[in-house]
């Protein structure tokens, strides 16, 4: 599967923006720091995301970017398309008149093309909000489990102290 860092970084940055903006502009430097991504590279990606209407830029002090729509209205595939990141499972070029192997298609061409189509459909059905909701739910579950573990530990310590 050919998926460069461009698509992954764009999705990571958009997820960070969705998580931390609360309707306010978020500086790219903050996203860069949290996600450990190059600021210069993020600037290039966000130009494309803005042109696609996925983000809005805010200038001046407190400026940065914010989502142009609700996170649940932005599909992962829309982000990938905005930064010109195709999901491609074959090494073939559809536009070329030639084939995968010389002048003919490879034996597994249709298999990989079908898989690529399934991935595109899947990413089209997953919103940025879905990604954030899942990450938030996972973090909340981990925090709840830690609190429960801490409470059990505290209860054991208290009961052990009461038995002495």
C-alpha positions as CSV (number, residue, x, y, z in Angstrom):
1,X,0.0,0.0,0.0
2,X,1.3,3.4,-0.9
3,X,0.4,5.9,1.8
4,X,3.0,8.6,2.3
5,X,3.6,10.6,5.4
6,X,1.6,13.5,3.8
7,X,-1.8,11.8,4.4
8,X,-0.9,10.5,7.9
9,X,0.5,13.8,9.0
10,X,-2.6,15.7,7.7
11,X,-4.9,13.4,9.6
12,X,-2.8,13.6,12.7
13,X,-2.7,17.4,12.6
14,X,-6.5,17.7,11.9
15,X,-7.2,15.3,14.8
16,X,-5.0,17.5,17.0
17,X,-6.8,20.6,15.8
18,X,-10.2,19.1,16.4
19,X,-9.2,18.0,19.9
20,X,-7.6,21.2,21.0
21,X,-9.5,24.0,19.3
22,X,-12.9,24.2,21.0
23,X,-13.9,26.6,18.3
24,X,-10.8,28.8,18.8
25,X,-7.8,29.1,16.5
26,X,-4.9,26.9,17.2
27,X,-1.3,27.9,16.1
28,X,0.4,25.4,13.9
29,X,3.4,25.6,16.2
30,X,1.3,24.1,19.0
31,X,0.2,21.2,16.7
32,X,3.8,20.8,15.6
33,X,5.0,20.5,19.1
34,X,2.3,18.1,20.3
35,X,2.5,15.8,17.3
36,X,6.3,16.2,16.7
37,X,5.8,17.2,13.1
38,X,7.8,19.8,11.1
39,X,6.2,23.2,11.3
40,X,7.2,24.0,7.7
41,X,5.6,20.8,6.5
42,X,2.4,21.5,8.4
43,X,2.3,25.0,6.8
44,X,2.3,23.3,3.4
45,X,-0.4,20.8,4.4
46,X,-2.7,23.5,5.9
47,X,-2.6,25.6,2.7
48,X,-4.1,22.6,0.9
49,X,-6.6,21.9,3.8
50,X,-7.7,25.6,3.7
51,X,-8.1,25.6,-0.1
52,X,-10.3,22.5,0.3
53,X,-12.5,24.3,2.8
54,X,-11.6,22.0,5.7
55,X,-10.0,24.7,7.9
56,X,-10.1,28.4,8.3
57,X,-7.1,30.6,9.1
58,X,-7.1,33.4,11.6
59,X,-4.5,36.1,11.5
60,X,-2.9,38.2,14.2
61,X,-2.3,37.5,17.9
62,X,-4.1,34.3,19.0
63,X,-4.3,33.3,15.3
64,X,-3.9,29.9,13.8
65,X,-6.4,27.5,12.3
66,X,-9.7,26.1,13.3
67,X,-12.0,23.6,11.6
68,X,-14.3,25.1,9.0
69,X,-17.0,22.5,9.8
70,X,-17.9,20.3,12.7
71,X,-15.4,17.4,13.1
72,X,-18.2,14.9,12.5
73,X,-18.8,16.4,9.0
74,X,-15.2,16.0,7.9
75,X,-14.3,12.5,6.6
76,X,-10.8,11.1,6.8
77,X,-10.9,10.6,3.0
78,X,-11.7,14.3,2.5
79,X,-8.5,15.2,4.4
80,X,-6.5,12.7,2.4
81,X,-8.0,14.1,-0.9
82,X,-7.3,17.7,0.2
83,X,-3.6,17.0,0.5
84,X,-3.6,15.0,-2.7
85,X,-2.9,11.7,-1.0
86,X,-4.4,8.8,-3.0
87,X,-4.9,5.4,-1.5
88,X,-3.2,3.2,-3.9
89,X,-2.7,-0.5,-3.5
90,X,-0.9,-1.2,-6.8
91,X,2.1,0.2,-8.4
92,X,0.1,0.7,-11.6
93,X,-0.8,4.0,-13.0
94,X,-4.4,4.0,-14.1
95,X,-3.8,6.9,-16.5
96,X,-1.1,5.0,-18.3
97,X,-2.0,3.1,-21.4
98,X,0.6,0.5,-20.5
99,X,0.2,-2.2,-17.9
100,X,1.7,-3.1,-14.5
101,X,4.1,-5.6,-16.0
102,X,5.2,-4.5,-19.4
103,X,2.1,-4.1,-21.6
104,X,-0.2,-6.2,-19.5
105,X,-1.8,-6.0,-16.0
106,X,-0.2,-8.0,-13.2
107,X,-2.1,-11.1,-12.1
108,X,-3.2,-9.6,-8.8
109,X,-4.1,-6.1,-10.2
110,X,-7.8,-6.4,-9.6
111,X,-7.4,-7.8,-6.1
112,X,-5.3,-4.8,-5.0
113,X,-7.5,-2.3,-6.8
114,X,-10.5,-3.8,-5.0
115,X,-8.7,-3.6,-1.7
116,X,-7.8,0.1,-2.3
117,X,-11.5,0.8,-3.1
118,X,-12.6,-0.8,0.2
119,X,-10.1,1.4,2.0
120,X,-11.4,4.5,0.3
121,X,-15.0,3.6,1.2
122,X,-13.9,2.9,4.8
123,X,-12.1,6.2,5.2
124,X,-15.1,8.0,3.7
125,X,-17.2,6.5,6.4
126,X,-15.0,7.6,9.3
127,X,-15.2,11.2,10.4
128,X,-12.6,13.2,12.2
129,X,-15.1,13.4,15.0
130,X,-15.2,9.6,15.1
131,X,-11.4,9.5,15.5
132,X,-11.5,12.1,18.3
133,X,-14.5,10.4,20.1
134,X,-12.7,7.1,20.1
135,X,-9.5,8.5,21.4
136,X,-11.4,10.5,24.1
137,X,-13.3,7.4,25.1
138,X,-10.2,5.3,25.3
139,X,-8.4,8.0,27.4
140,X,-11.5,8.3,29.7
141,X,-11.6,4.5,30.2
142,X,-7.9,4.4,31.0
143,X,-8.3,7.3,33.5
144,X,-11.3,5.5,35.1
145,X,-9.3,2.2,35.3
146,X,-6.4,4.1,37.0
147,X,-8.7,5.8,39.5
148,X,-10.3,2.4,40.3
149,X,-6.9,0.8,40.7
150,X,-5.8,3.7,42.9
151,X,-9.0,3.4,45.0
152,X,-8.5,-0.3,45.5
153,X,-4.9,0.3,46.5
154,X,-6.0,3.1,48.9
155,X,-8.7,0.7,50.3
156,X,-6.2,-2.0,50.9
157,X,-3.8,0.4,52.6
158,X,-6.5,1.7,54.8
159,X,-7.8,-1.7,55.8
160,X,-4.3,-2.9,56.5
161,X,-3.7,0.1,58.7
162,X,-7.0,-0.6,60.5
163,X,-6.1,-4.2,61.3
164,X,-2.9,-3.2,63.1
